[in-house]
């Protein structure tokens, strides 16, 4: 959905992007803990407003690199 702007389930083009908000209590980010420092990698959500299908994306190369170093 991120790249095509089309829902893979229902083919709708009614897609919205919901960015992560690190200041929100229940942010949609992934927590990374290194040496007692808590870091978060933001995760953007793409939602089909027709069928409700959701995709989560780590949009930055830095974020993906942090996840690879921590969990890979």
Secondary structure, DSSP 8 states (H G I E B T S, - for coil): -TTTSS-TTT----EEEE---TTSTT-S-EEEEETTEEEEE--EEEEETTT--EEEE---HHHHHHHHHHH-
